[in-house]
Amino acid sequence: MSGYEKTVLLTGATGFIGGRLLLRLLDQGIKVRCLVRSAKKFEAMFPGLDGVEVMEGDPARGSGLSEAMQGVEVAYYLIHSMGSARQKGRGFIEQDRKAAENFRIAGEKAGIERVIYLSGLGEHQKELSKHLSSRQEVGKILASGSIRTTELRAGVIIGSGGAGFEIIRYLVERLPLMIAPMWVNTRCQPIAVSNVMDYLLGCLTTPETAGRILEICGPEVLSYRELILCYANIRRLKRAILSVPVLTPKLSAYWVQLITPVPNGVVRPLIEGLKNEVVCRDNSIRELIPVELIPMKEAICTALTEVEKGPGGIPSRQSCFLHSLT
Ligand SMILES: NC(=O)c1ccc[n+]([C@@H]2O[C@H](COP(=O)([O-])OP(=O)(O)OC[C@H]3O[C@@H](n4cnc5c(N)ncnc54)[C@H](OP(=O)(O)O)[C@@H]3O)[C@@H](O)[C@H]2O)c1
């Protein structure tokens, strides 16, 4: 049990990160109020889930916020508009900017004290992709008023249902030979989704994380090429990657869209972001919230086991060779 007794507000409960966090919060005996765009979608995802309040609203439109924030001190901000069918022609950058502004303004009025936001890693000096700079801009907007904001920055998150992991999974499962652009050589530092949960939860009871930007990563730094081949190795699939300088991010995004079921609006900005190294430069989080970091191979195996339980999974548990962990 966490010892946190107030109700927390959770946004993004119908998403990859928010849905998992919801279950972890409830498991810790924490009272949760979810702000979702569709209560019907939420009910379909969590049928008969007890101990949770569900309210409808939309930060991008500014609806439902003040009601959902009543009596709340801490809110989790786990939403983004990439790939959203409701963008209605407006780009995700503008939509995410508006949502963050509305959320901060409503939060200040309602007396919210803290916001915990999961953002994207990326080097500050170099030119960031539109997606990564939008994620970091949202952090700035949330923190620009009186609410003490914790911005956790992560790179690739390994977990079934996560966009980055699913792209890798479908590419490796379906393509014996990958023709890839030079980004396959960019370095990344993937983190297991359950470690992300540890940190998101840990922020709630660690006041020293308030008002800070903290980077979160797993224990290994490797290139995307190594990550893809590591997945293939765990699945005992013989795979080869040929990197060619002529393949533009736009072209490779089209190609990834053909192979994977990840929505187009998500693939494009993610592929564009692969040029940016996503490696932790600052490990202060490890002292603030000490957690046992899960090795990447173990994280991939856990994700594959979850895939097997879900609908439409490709690998079976037997095909995830745990002995390849050694
Ligand atoms: N997945 C990763 O590998 C990864 C890596 C680093 C950082 N992150 C960060 O983690 C956070 C959560 O990402 P995710 O992977 O969980 O995304 P996701 O699975 O695509 O879920 C996005 C969530 O945002 C909600 N949403 C979008 N627009 C909204 C709006 N206007 N009002 C209310 N809800 C809205 C969606 O609700 P609907 O169901 O109504 O569409 C959904 O619940 C993001 O900030 C992301 O940048 C993720």
PDBQT file of the ligand as one rigid body, heavy atoms in Angstrom, charges set to zero:
ROOT
HETATM    1  N1  LIG A 401       4.419   4.523 -25.684  1.00  0.00    +0.000 N 
HETATM    2  C1  LIG A 401       5.697   4.841 -25.562  1.00  0.00    +0.000 C 
HETATM    3  O1  LIG A 401       6.599   4.067 -25.962  1.00  0.00    +0.000 OA
HETATM    4  C2  LIG A 401       6.077   6.165 -24.921  1.00  0.00    +0.000 A 
HETATM    5  C3  LIG A 401       7.443   6.492 -24.839  1.00  0.00    +0.000 A 
HETATM    6  C4  LIG A 401       7.816   7.697 -24.219  1.00  0.00    +0.000 A 
HETATM    7  C5  LIG A 401       6.837   8.546 -23.719  1.00  0.00    +0.000 A 
HETATM    8  N2  LIG A 401       5.517   8.217 -23.832  1.00  0.00    +0.000 N 
HETATM    9  C6  LIG A 401       4.522   9.177 -23.329  1.00  0.00    +0.000 C 
HETATM   10  O2  LIG A 401       3.545   8.551 -22.528  1.00  0.00    +0.000 OA
HETATM   11  C7  LIG A 401       2.327   9.284 -22.601  1.00  0.00    +0.000 C 
HETATM   12  C8  LIG A 401       1.188   8.306 -22.869  1.00  0.00    +0.000 C 
HETATM   13  O3  LIG A 401       1.431   7.678 -24.123  1.00  0.00    +0.000 OA
HETATM   14  P1  LIG A 401       0.785   6.288 -24.535  1.00  0.00    +0.000 P 
HETATM   15  O4  LIG A 401       1.841   5.495 -25.198  1.00  0.00    +0.000 OA
HETATM   16  O5  LIG A 401       0.025   5.714 -23.392  1.00  0.00    +0.000 OA
HETATM   17  O6  LIG A 401      -0.255   6.775 -25.643  1.00  0.00    +0.000 OA
HETATM   18  P2  LIG A 401      -1.542   6.032 -26.243  1.00  0.00    +0.000 P 
HETATM   19  O7  LIG A 401      -1.547   4.602 -25.925  1.00  0.00    +0.000 OA
HETATM   20  O8  LIG A 401      -1.623   6.450 -27.666  1.00  0.00    +0.000 OA
HETATM   21  O9  LIG A 401      -2.743   6.707 -25.430  1.00  0.00    +0.000 OA
HETATM   22  C9  LIG A 401      -3.046   8.062 -25.601  1.00  0.00    +0.000 C 
HETATM   23  C10 LIG A 401      -4.128   8.424 -24.609  1.00  0.00    +0.000 C 
HETATM   24  O10 LIG A 401      -4.379   9.833 -24.724  1.00  0.00    +0.000 OA
HETATM   25  C11 LIG A 401      -5.787  10.005 -24.732  1.00  0.00    +0.000 C 
HETATM   26  N3  LIG A 401      -6.117  11.280 -25.371  1.00  0.00    +0.000 N 
HETATM   27  C12 LIG A 401      -5.659  11.775 -26.520  1.00  0.00    +0.000 A 
HETATM   28  N4  LIG A 401      -6.166  13.002 -26.754  1.00  0.00    +0.000 NA
HETATM   29  C13 LIG A 401      -6.958  13.286 -25.693  1.00  0.00    +0.000 A 
HETATM   30  C14 LIG A 401      -7.744  14.380 -25.332  1.00  0.00    +0.000 A 
HETATM   31  N5  LIG A 401      -7.835  15.455 -26.112  1.00  0.00    +0.000 N 
HETATM   32  N6  LIG A 401      -8.441  14.330 -24.169  1.00  0.00    +0.000 NA
HETATM   33  C15 LIG A 401      -8.373  13.235 -23.361  1.00  0.00    +0.000 A 
HETATM   34  N7  LIG A 401      -7.619  12.156 -23.650  1.00  0.00    +0.000 NA
HETATM   35  C16 LIG A 401      -6.931  12.182 -24.808  1.00  0.00    +0.000 A 
HETATM   36  C17 LIG A 401      -6.308   8.819 -25.515  1.00  0.00    +0.000 C 
HETATM   37  O11 LIG A 401      -7.688   8.692 -25.270  1.00  0.00    +0.000 OA
HETATM   38  P3  LIG A 401      -8.730   8.064 -26.343  1.00  0.00    +0.000 P 
HETATM   39  O12 LIG A 401      -8.790   6.607 -25.968  1.00  0.00    +0.000 OA
HETATM   40  O13 LIG A 401      -9.976   8.791 -26.111  1.00  0.00    +0.000 OA
HETATM   41  O14 LIG A 401      -8.148   8.282 -27.711  1.00  0.00    +0.000 OA
HETATM   42  C18 LIG A 401      -5.462   7.708 -24.865  1.00  0.00    +0.000 C 
HETATM   43  O15 LIG A 401      -6.010   7.333 -23.629  1.00  0.00    +0.000 OA
HETATM   44  C19 LIG A 401       2.513  10.334 -23.705  1.00  0.00    +0.000 C 
HETATM   45  O16 LIG A 401       2.784  11.574 -23.114  1.00  0.00    +0.000 OA
HETATM   46  C20 LIG A 401       3.729   9.829 -24.456  1.00  0.00    +0.000 C 
HETATM   47  O17 LIG A 401       4.472  10.857 -25.074  1.00  0.00    +0.000 OA
HETATM   48  C21 LIG A 401       5.105   7.038 -24.409  1.00  0.00    +0.000 A 
ENDROOT
TORSDOF 0
